[in-house]
Amino acid sequence: IGGWIDRGGGAAWPARAASLERVIDQGRAIAAACEPREPVYVWGWAPGPYRFAYRLPSTRFATLEKVFPLRPHAAFIEAEARAALVAAPPRVFAISRRDLEALRDDGTPVANLLALRYEERCEVHGIVVLRRTDDNGPAAAPVTRASQPVGAQVR
């Protein structure tokens, strides 16, 4: 990483260093919210927090970066990530504030999961770190159709 920053030179160097420091801080906040061997999920395009948290992703697809530019061909990535999160909710779920608000309003099982089983632990440089509120381990009971809010669509 040092080489990447040092070779940046000029005006780009402070922006790159500041960006790296933000991702390191996010990783540290995620690491502080769970045990070292517990997988976590970082919703969105950012793989860096996994690296600096020293945690593995809880789903096969660590990021959703290919979903939106390659729709509809890559929609399976988001669908699989959502299904995996509901089937085995990770101890920690990190997401941008904007994405969290959109996800909370989308009426899906993931939205219900976040509403029922997670609480905000902290926010670090725009990333909200949520921690599961139960202690039943990563494979705790999934959110089911029966636990959906009235009128919610199951996707």
Residue, then its C-alpha position, 0 to 999 in steps of 0.5 A: i500500500g505504501g508504494w501505491i501511495d508514494r508513487g501517486g505523487g503530486a496533488a493525488w497523494p493527499a486524496r489517496a491517503a485520506s481515502l485509504e485512512r477512511v477505509i482503514d477506519q471503517g475496517r477497524a470499526i467492523a473488526a471491533a463489532c465481531e469476533p476475528r473468525e466471524p464473517v461480515y457483509v459490506w453492502g455495496w461496491a467497497p471491498g476495502p473494509y473486508r481487508f482492513a477488518y481482517r474478515l471474510p465476506s459472509t456470502r459468495f459475492a463480497t460486493l455488488e459492484k457488477v450488478f448495476p452496470l451489467r443489469p439484467h445479466a448480473a442480477f443473480i449476484e444481488a439475488e444470491a447475496r440477499a438470499a444468503l444474508v437472510a439464510a445466515p445473517p452475519r454478526v455484522f452488516a456494514i452499509s452506506r447511510r443512503d443505501l441503508e435508508a433505501l434498503r429499509d424501504d424496499g419491503t424485501p426479506v433483507a429489509n425485514l431482517l435489518a429491521l428486526r435483528y440489527e441495531e446501529r453500532c456506529e457510523v464511520h466515514g459514511i458507512v453504518v456498522l450494524r450488529r445483529t442483536d441476537d446471540n444465536g450464531p450466524a445461522a440463526a433462524p432466517v426471516t420467513r414469509a410469515s415474518q414479513p410486514v403486512g403488504a410486503q412483497v417477498r422477492 
